[in-house]
């Protein structure tokens, strides 16, 4: 299965679809930095909510979407989608973690 998905281009992958891409991207934008901040700042009481937000963004919305759109694609691709989406979610959290403008970030980097 993994080999099959690796040789496909995104337009040929059975689970590649523009609406789910936007849904997952918007959810990642809204939850990934917060999830990472919960981990970094050790806010233990928020871990259940963080785990749910992470799971829902990475797998839950994907499973719901494909369950109704094409269950065969869901069965084929869900197993390989989770690690890829979780990695991207973590990267988005890192990129969007900074609280401030891009100008402030560059200024802070230069001052160090």
C-alpha positions, 0 to 999 in steps of 0.5 A: 500500500505504501509503495503504491501511494509513493509512486502516485502523483497527488492528482492520481491519488484516490484521496486527493481532493481540493475541499478536504485539503482546504478543510484540513489546512484551515483546521491546522491553521486554527489548532496546530500552534495552540496544540504545540504551545500546550505541549511546550508550556506543559499545560497538562489540563489541556492535553485531552483537548489538545489530543482531540484537536490534533486527532480531529484535524489530522484524521477525524475530519479526513475520515468523516469527509471520505466516509461520505465522499468515497469510502473505498478511498478512505479504506485504501488511504487512511493508514498512510494519510495519518503519519503524513498529515501528523508530520505536516500538522507538527510542521505547521505548528512550528511555523505558526507558533510565533506570536507576532508579525513576520517583521518582528520575527526577523527583527528578533532573529537579527538582534540575537 
